[in-house]
Amino acid sequence: MKTIQHFIDGKHADGTSGRHGEVTNPATGEVTGQVPLASASEVDTAISAAAKSFEFWGTASLAKRTQVMFNYRELVNAHRDEIAELITAEHGKVHSDALGEIARGLEIVELACGIPQLLKGETSTQVSTRVDVESIRQPVGVVAGITPFNFPAMVPMWMFPVALACGNTFVLKPSEKDPSATLRLVELAHEAGVPDGVINVVHGDKTAVDRLLEHPDVDAVSFVGSTPIAKHVHDTAGAHGKRVQALGGAKNHMLVLPDADLDQAADAAVSAAYGSAGERCMAVSVVVAVDPIGDELVGKIAERARALTIGPGDDPASEMGPLITAEHRDKVASYVPRAREQGAEVVVDGTGLVVEGHEGGFFTGVSLVDGVTPGMDVYADEIFGPVLAVVRAENYQEALALINRSRWGNGTAIFTRDGGAARRFQLEVRAGMVGVNVPIPVPVGYHSFGGWKDSLFGDHHIYGNDGVRFYTRGKVITTRWPDPSDGGIDLGFPSNS
């Protein structure tokens, strides 16, 4: 059994708290490793290393920081199969999905490679006689990143490459369920030339998280996870004077209008609902079918769902792998009989699935539930698993109102051939990311990712221009060089003349 260590001040470190968490292979249920759960003092050590290194990294040249990012991009690209294997071994997602996760993370590393362009300031000359004004952006200091189990490579790469390129130092607390891929990414950053102490990893649970949120030397916190924890992170860190971006949960709706290409819509619904076993904050979990196409659309989705191949993530034939833990699998599966009891029709029930040769794995099949109404648990809760609910609507207005009443507003999509309807939807829907015939509208790296309502706490989205703004502070400098003719005292309010 391996032990996944902390990484503090450029060195691996064993835990000293005496507490450990188990790391499992979800495809077999086997415990494959243990991870130390940091004490508050261990977190303090990592923060101290980051604060000390900020003294030189925060003033390092843009050329130096950019070269490190280019080196890092090449190293991650060269090790992408190795990292994907670590993801599959501890998260369970299929290898191709893990590779896709790394590719999307690399987009943000490439964004960070262009940081000299993104950090350029503005200058106005002669705003008054011989007075110039310029605006610049400077790093905030020590940043903490708290990342989820479902994307152990991509989400950390959404955070620390941009933060480091902007001149900050970083303390990363990855999920204790699948930490190896995250740790490997940080090792590669060190190999790329990131100096000791600039990026650190501490593993842990609530003890570690709360210490990061409260420590006076942490200046900013980035978080991705569930809505209740996102709210706790936002409120606690904010109360301690930190800037916060806390991305929460989701219940993403996909609206299908009667004029849509139903085969395309069905393909998209299956891909977006069941990819990565539904453990995505951008997964489609509700299809809103506008009459009269509901029955036909459900039939097409069911046909495709029943044909999916479910198995271990390291099997090239598998299209969907297991869930992260047995407890989570059981919770996800419980929504299907509950939906039936509450009056919905279970069209496809995957809860009894057993994968031959992997009976101890945390597998469940895909489920499709029709006739769902907002009062049912299968609609009201964020399930975070391969359960797709179908809600019927009589028209566009009813469907839009349903989506806008949701407490979440992460992502949404519309499937239609009508450009006018699509344009109206993208303006009227209350969500942070909108797809038009695109089921998972995760933006490319040079735009920003973030939701509305209970899907985001804080003012800034993540990566893109919002990421650069979050990881820097603005400063305005007004300059006047004296002229020999100047002189005298003037107690009047300064004017621009």
C-alpha positions in Angstrom: 0.0 0.0 0.0 1.4 3.4 -1.0 1.4 6.5 1.1 0.7 9.8 -0.8 2.8 12.4 0.9 2.4 16.2 1.4 4.7 18.4 -0.8 5.9 21.4 1.2 8.7 23.8 0.4 10.0 21.7 -2.5 10.1 18.4 -0.6 7.8 15.5 0.1 6.8 15.2 3.7 5.1 12.5 5.7 2.2 13.4 7.8 2.7 14.0 11.5 -1.0 14.2 12.7 -1.4 10.5 13.1 -4.6 10.6 11.0 -4.9 9.0 7.5 -7.6 8.5 4.9 -7.9 5.5 2.6 -7.5 5.8 -1.2 -9.3 3.1 -3.1 -9.6 1.8 -6.7 -13.3 2.3 -7.4 -13.4 -0.4 -10.0 -12.4 -3.1 -7.5 -13.1 -1.6 -4.1 -9.5 -2.4 -3.1 -7.7 0.0 -0.8 -4.6 0.9 -2.7 -3.1 3.7 -0.6 -3.4 6.0 2.3 -3.1 9.8 2.5 -2.1 11.8 5.6 -4.8 14.2 6.9 -2.9 17.3 7.9 -3.1 19.0 11.2 -3.4 22.8 11.6 0.3 23.0 12.3 1.2 21.2 9.1 -1.0 23.6 7.2 0.8 26.4 8.9 4.1 25.0 7.7 3.0 25.0 4.1 1.5 28.6 4.4 4.8 29.8 5.9 6.8 28.3 3.0 4.4 30.0 0.5 4.6 33.4 2.4 8.4 33.3 2.5 8.7 32.4 -1.2 6.3 35.2 -2.2 9.1 37.6 -1.2 11.0 36.7 -4.4 8.4 35.0 -6.6 6.1 38.0 -6.5 8.8 40.2 -8.0 10.3 37.6 -10.4 10.3 38.8 -14.0 7.5 38.1 -16.3 10.1 36.4 -18.6 11.1 34.0 -15.7 7.5 33.1 -14.8 6.5 32.7 -18.5 9.4 30.4 -19.2 8.4 28.2 -16.3 4.9 28.0 -17.6 6.2 26.9 -21.1 8.4 24.3 -19.4 5.4 23.1 -17.4 3.2 22.8 -20.4 5.7 20.5 -22.2 6.1 18.3 -19.1 2.4 17.8 -18.5 1.9 17.1 -22.2 4.7 14.5 -22.1 3.3 12.8 -19.0 -0.4 12.9 -19.9 -0.8 9.2 -20.1 0.8 8.7 -16.7 -1.4 11.3 -15.1 -4.5 9.8 -16.8 -3.7 6.4 -15.4 -3.5 7.9 -11.9 -6.9 9.5 -12.4 -8.4 6.2 -13.6 -6.9 4.2 -10.8 -8.2 6.5 -8.0 -11.3 8.2 -9.5 -12.5 5.5 -11.8 -13.3 7.4 -15.0 -12.3 5.8 -18.3 -8.9 6.6 -19.7 -10.1 8.6 -22.6 -12.1 10.8 -20.3 -9.1 11.3 -18.1 -7.1 12.3 -21.1 -9.8 14.8 -22.0 -9.6 16.3 -18.5 -5.9 16.8 -18.8 -6.3 18.4 -22.2 -8.8 21.0 -20.8 -6.4 21.7 -18.0 -3.6 22.3 -20.4 -5.7 25.0 -22.0 -5.3 27.0 -18.9 -1.6 26.4 -18.7 -1.4 27.7 -22.2 -3.4 30.8 -21.1 -0.8 31.3 -18.3 2.0 31.1 -20.9 0.5 34.3 -22.3 0.5 36.2 -19.0 2.7 39.1 -20.2 -0.1 40.1 -22.5 -2.8 39.6 -19.9 -1.0 41.7 -17.2 -0.4 44.7 -19.4 -1.6 47.9 -17.7 -3.1 51.1 -19.0 -1.6 54.6 -19.2 -3.2 58.0 -19.7 -0.8 60.9 -20.3 -1.4 64.5 -19.6 -4.6 64.0 -17.6 -3.7 67.4 -16.1 -0.8 69.6 -16.7 2.3 67.3 -16.7 0.3 64.6 -14.8 0.1 61.0 -16.0 -2.0 58.2 -14.6 -1.3 54.4 -15.0 -3.1 51.3 -13.8 -1.2 48.2 -13.0 -2.0 44.8 -11.6 0.1 43.1 -8.9 -0.2 39.6 -7.2 -2.3 39.2 -4.1 0.1 37.1 -2.2 -0.5 33.6 -0.8 -3.5 31.8 -2.5 -5.1 28.6 -1.2 -6.8 26.2 -3.6 -9.3 23.6 -2.5 -10.2 21.2 -5.2 -12.8 18.3 -5.7 -12.5 14.6 -6.4 -14.2 14.6 -9.8 -11.5 16.5 -11.7 -8.2 15.9 -9.8 -6.1 17.2 -12.7 -8.3 19.8 -14.5 -9.6 21.8 -11.6 -6.1 22.3 -9.9 -4.8 23.4 -13.4 -7.7 25.9 -13.5 -6.2 27.6 -10.5 -2.5 27.4 -9.8 -0.9 28.0 -13.2 -2.7 31.4 -13.6 -2.1 32.2 -9.9 1.6 31.4 -10.2 2.0 33.2 -13.5 0.5 36.3 -11.9 3.2 36.1 -9.2 1.4 34.5 -6.3 2.4 31.5 -4.3 0.0 28.6 -3.7 -1.1 26.1 -1.1 -3.2 23.4 -2.7 -5.5 21.1 -0.7 -6.7 18.4 -3.2 -9.5 15.8 -2.5 -8.2 13.1 -0.2 -10.2 10.6 -2.2 -7.9 10.7 -5.3 -4.8 12.8 -4.6 -2.1 11.1 -6.6 -2.8 12.9 -10.0 -2.8 16.3 -8.3 0.4 15.6 -6.4 2.1 14.5 -9.7 1.0 17.7 -11.4 2.8 19.7 -8.6 5.9 17.5 -8.8 6.0 18.4 -12.5 5.6 22.1 -11.8 8.7 21.8 -9.5 10.6 20.0 -12.2 9.6 22.8 -14.7 11.4 25.3 -12.5 8.8 26.5 -10.0 11.1 27.4 -6.9 10.8 25.7 -3.5 7.8 26.9 -1.5 6.0 28.6 -4.4 3.5 25.7 -4.7 2.8 23.4 -1.9 0.3 20.5 -1.3 -1.3 19.5 2.0 -3.8 16.7 2.1 -6.5 16.7 4.6 -10.1 17.1 5.6 -12.1 19.9 7.3 -9.3 20.6 9.8 -7.0 21.5 6.9 -9.7 23.4 5.0 -10.7 25.6 8.0 -7.1 26.4 8.8 -6.6 27.6 5.2 -9.7 29.7 5.5 -8.7 31.3 8.8 -5.0 31.8 8.5 -4.0 35.5 8.4 -1.2 34.9 5.8 -3.6 33.5 3.2 -4.8 36.3 1.0 -7.2 34.6 -1.4 -9.1 31.3 -1.6 -10.2 29.4 -4.7 -12.7 26.5 -4.2 -14.7 24.1 -6.3 -17.1 21.6 -4.7 -20.6 21.2 -3.4 -22.9 24.2 -2.7 -23.0 23.8 1.2 -19.2 23.7 1.4 -18.8 26.5 -1.2 -21.0 28.7 1.0 -19.0 27.7 4.1 -15.8 28.6 2.3 -17.1 31.9 1.1 -18.6 32.9 4.4 -15.6 31.8 6.6 -12.8 33.1 4.3 -14.7 36.4 3.8 -15.1 36.8 7.5 -11.3 36.6 7.7 -10.8 39.3 5.2 -9.9 37.2 2.2 -11.1 37.4 -1.4 -13.0 34.3 -2.4 -14.2 32.5 -5.5 -16.2 29.5 -4.4 -17.9 27.4 -7.2 -20.7 25.2 -5.9 -23.1 22.5 -7.2 -25.5 22.4 -10.1 -28.7 20.9 -11.5 -28.1 21.6 -15.2 -31.1 21.6 -17.5 -31.1 20.8 -21.2 -34.1 22.3 -23.0 -35.3 20.5 -26.2 -37.7 22.4 -28.5 -40.0 20.6 -30.9 -38.0 21.7 -34.0 -34.7 20.2 -32.6 -32.8 17.3 -34.3 -33.9 14.6 -31.9 -31.1 12.2 -32.7 -28.6 14.9 -32.0 -30.4 15.9 -28.8 -30.6 12.3 -27.6 -26.9 11.7 -28.3 -26.0 14.9 -26.4 -28.3 14.0 -23.5 -26.7 10.6 -23.0 -23.2 11.9 -23.4 -23.7 14.8 -21.0 -25.7 12.9 -18.4 -23.7 9.7 -18.2 -20.1 10.8 -19.1 -17.8 10.3 -16.1 -20.7 8.5 -14.4 -22.5 11.8 -14.0 -19.9 13.1 -11.6 -19.5 16.4 -13.3 -20.7 19.8 -12.1 -21.6 20.5 -15.8 -23.4 17.2 -16.3 -26.9 17.4 -17.7 -29.2 16.0 -15.0 -32.6 17.3 -16.3 -33.9 17.2 -19.9 -36.9 19.5 -20.4 -38.9 18.2 -23.3 -41.4 20.6 -24.9 -44.4 18.8 -26.3 -45.1 17.0 -28.5 -41.7 15.5 -28.9 -41.3 14.1 -25.3 -42.2 10.4 -26.0 -40.0 10.2 -29.1 -37.1 11.9 -27.4 -37.3 9.7 -24.3 -37.4 6.6 -26.5 -34.2 7.6 -28.3 -32.4 8.4 -25.0 -33.5 5.1 -23.5 -32.3 3.2 -26.6 -28.8 4.7 -26.4 -28.6 4.4 -22.6 -29.3 0.7 -22.7 -26.5 0.2 -25.2 -23.7 1.8 -23.0 -20.8 -0.4 -21.9 -20.0 0.0 -18.2 -16.8 -1.4 -16.7 -13.4 -0.5 -15.3 -11.9 2.6 -16.5 -8.7 0.9 -17.7 -10.6 -1.3 -20.1 -10.7 0.3 -23.6 -14.1 -1.1 -24.2 -15.7 0.7 -21.2 -17.6 3.9 -21.9 -18.4 4.6 -18.2 -16.6 3.6 -15.1 -17.6 3.3 -11.4 -18.6 6.0 -8.9 -16.0 7.3 -6.4 -17.2 5.4 -3.3 -19.6 2.7 -2.3 -21.5 5.2 -0.1 -21.9 7.6 -3.0 -23.0 4.8 -5.3 -25.7 3.7 -2.8 -26.9 7.3 -2.3 -27.2 7.8 -6.1 -29.0 4.5 -6.6 -31.5 5.3 -3.9 -33.1 8.1 -6.0 -34.4 5.7 -8.6 -36.9 3.7 -6.4 -37.7 6.9 -4.6 -38.7 8.5 -7.9 -40.9 5.6 -8.7 -42.6 5.8 -5.3 -43.2 9.6 -5.9 -45.0 9.0 -9.2 -42.3 9.1 -11.9 -41.8 6.4 -14.5 -38.5 4.6 -14.4 -37.8 4.0 -18.1 -34.3 2.6 -17.5 -33.2 1.2 -14.1 -29.5 0.6 -13.9 -29.2 0.2 -10.1 -28.9 -3.5 -10.2 -25.8 -3.6 -12.4 -23.0 -6.0 -11.5 -19.8 -5.9 -13.5 -18.4 -9.4 -13.9 -15.0 -9.8 -12.4 -15.4 -6.5 -10.5 -18.2 -7.4 -8.1 -16.5 -5.3 -5.3 -16.4 -2.2 -7.5 -18.6 0.8 -6.9 -20.6 0.4 -10.1 -24.1 1.4 -10.9 -25.8 1.4 -14.3 -27.4 4.4 -15.9 -31.0 5.3 -15.1 -33.6 7.4 -17.0 -36.7 8.7 -15.2 -39.6 10.3 -17.1 -42.6 12.2 -15.8 -40.6 14.0 -13.2 -42.0 17.1 -11.4 -40.2 19.7 -9.3 -41.5 18.3 -6.1 -39.7 15.0 -6.5 -36.4 14.3 -4.8 -34.9 13.2 -8.1 -35.4 16.7 -9.4 -34.8 18.8 -6.2 -31.5 17.3 -5.2 -28.1 17.4 -6.8 -27.5 13.6 -7.3 -24.1 13.8 -8.9 -24.5 10.4 -10.6 -25.8 8.7 -13.8 -29.5 9.5 -13.2 -31.2 11.6 -15.9 -34.6 13.1 -15.1 -37.1 14.2 -17.9 -39.6 16.9 -17.2 -42.3 17.7 -19.8 -43.3 21.3 -20.7 -46.1 22.6 -22.9 -44.1 25.4 -24.4 -40.9 27.5 -24.3 -42.3 29.9 -21.6 -43.1 27.1 -19.2 -39.7 25.5 -19.7 -37.8 28.7 -19.2 -39.7 29.5 -16.0 -38.9 26.0 -14.7 -35.2 26.4 -15.4 -35.1 29.9 -13.9 -36.8 28.7 -10.7 -33.9 26.3 -10.0 -31.7 27.3 -7.0 -28.7 26.5 -9.2 -27.5 28.3 -12.3 -24.3 26.7 -13.4 -24.8 25.6 -17.0 -27.8 25.1 -19.3 -28.4 24.2 -22.9 -31.0 24.6 -25.6 -31.5 22.3 -28.6 -33.3 23.9 -31.5 -33.0 24.9 -35.2 -34.6 28.2 -34.4 -32.0 31.0 -34.2 -34.5 33.4 -32.7 -35.5 31.0 -29.9 -31.9 30.3 -29.2 -31.0 34.0 -29.0 -33.9 34.6 -26.7 -33.0 31.7 -24.4 -29.4 32.8 -24.0 -30.5 36.2 -22.9 -33.4 35.2 -20.7 -32.0 32.1 -18.9 -30.5 32.6 -15.5 -27.3 30.6 -15.7 -23.6 31.4 -16.0 -22.9 29.2 -19.0 -25.2 28.5 -21.9 -24.9 26.1 -24.8 -26.8 26.3 -28.1 -26.9 22.7 -29.4 -23.9 22.2 -27.1 -24.8 20.1 -24.0 -21.8 20.9 -21.8 -20.9 24.5 -22.5 -17.6 24.6 -20.6 -15.8 27.7 -22.0 -12.4 27.5 -23.6 -9.5 28.7 -21.5 -9.5 32.3 -22.7 -13.1 32.8 -21.5 -14.1 32.3 -17.9 -16.0 29.4 -16.1 -18.7 30.1 -13.5 -22.3 29.9 -12.6 -25.0 32.0 -11.0 -27.2 31.7 -7.9 -26.1 28.8 -5.6 -23.5 27.6 -8.1 -21.1 30.5 -7.4 -20.3 32.5 -4.2 -18.0 35.4 -4.9 -17.7 38.0 -7.7 -15.2 36.3 -10.0 -15.5 33.3 -12.3 -12.5 31.0 -12.6 -9.7 31.1 -15.2 -9.7 33.4 -18.3 -9.7 37.2 -17.7 -11.7 36.7 -14.5 -9.0 34.4 -13.1 -6.3 37.0 -13.8 -8.3 39.7 -12.1 -9.0 37.4 -9.1 -5.3 36.6 -8.6 -4.2 40.2 -8.9 -4.9 43.5 -7.2 -5.4 46.8 -9.1 -3.2 49.8 -8.4 -3.5 53.3 -9.9 -0.5 55.5 -9.9 -0.7 59.3 -10.5 2.7 60.9 -11.5 3.7 64.5 -11.7 7.3 65.6 -12.4 8.0 69.1 -11.1 8.8 71.9 -13.5 11.1 74.8 -12.5 8.2 77.1 -12.8 6.1 75.2 -10.3 5.8 76.4 -6.7 3.6 77.8 -4.1 1.0 76.4 -1.7 -2.5 75.7 -2.9 -5.0 74.3 -0.3 -7.8 74.0 -2.9 -9.2 70.7 -4.1 -7.0 69.4 -7.0 -8.5 69.9 -10.4 -7.6 68.6 -13.8 -6.4 71.6 -15.8 
